[in-house]
């Protein structure tokens, strides 16, 4: 891959109430390509044309405990935006880990803080 | 002065003679990455034959073990080396501007999971749960097989393949490969609840078809899956 892929960006509320359900938004600029392409139009022949690249897994950790996992396939979009909800049960970091089909790994994390 | 030139000329001639003595016609097979547009094989042949004294014998798109197309090039080993051919391929772009690359390493597909992912698999995909022992209410007759076949073609064949070989057109992008379904050919009635459970609930990349298909449709599929067998040649 020519360009280096940057770490995902994550957004949560600056502070939340205890037991409040809050949104986590994660944006990851990652290309997505199945690796298939048309080789010969007349024969309608598809072949594996260039190496495939897509996000394979997204793991969500809350206070280092695995709370959710998103399994994705080559059908995922370029630069996807994930939004999901968590319940703020403690003040701890939320970490998101992305792994693509080449086995590369990226992560982002934000601290959950309670309103004082 | 004239003498030296003459000696040099003799030397060059001798050198040419020795190289041509060792040279032979060789056919090289080179795997290439990037053959996206239909015009690109022509572009690559033109570039190779224009820049080097080689002859492109043809391309192999089907019989390759790892999926990369192979180009067959005939050349004189004394005049052109494989390195030169690879350099030209690497420097050529197809009409859409996509560069070709000589395939040198392993194809990166279905790479092993990271330790972290395997751990997550353990947390979320617990082992097969207790499968309720229920009996198939639908008789495995021709009518049921017909209904099952229709559903199979519509919903299952994209991943499991038309023949059940587990290599349908959409099967390449998963972290786990779709199951080959011939295992259950002529299986007895004890396999029914197992198949029914997996069709209903899905597993890893397979979606839970219980939300889309009715009970009877799923039992028809169970009956049909048990008729799938390896193609006879």
Interface residues (C-beta under 8 A of the other chain):
Chain A: X34 X35 X36 X37 X38 X39 X40 X41 X42 X45 X47 X48 X49 X50 X51 X52 X54 X56 X57 X59 X66 X69 X71 X73 X74 X75 X97 X99 X101 X102 X103 X105
Chain B: X33 X34 X35 X36 X37 X38 X41 X61 X67 X68 X69 X98 X107 X108 X109 X111 X112 X114 X116 X117 X119 X120 X123 X124 X172 X173 X174 X175 X204 X205
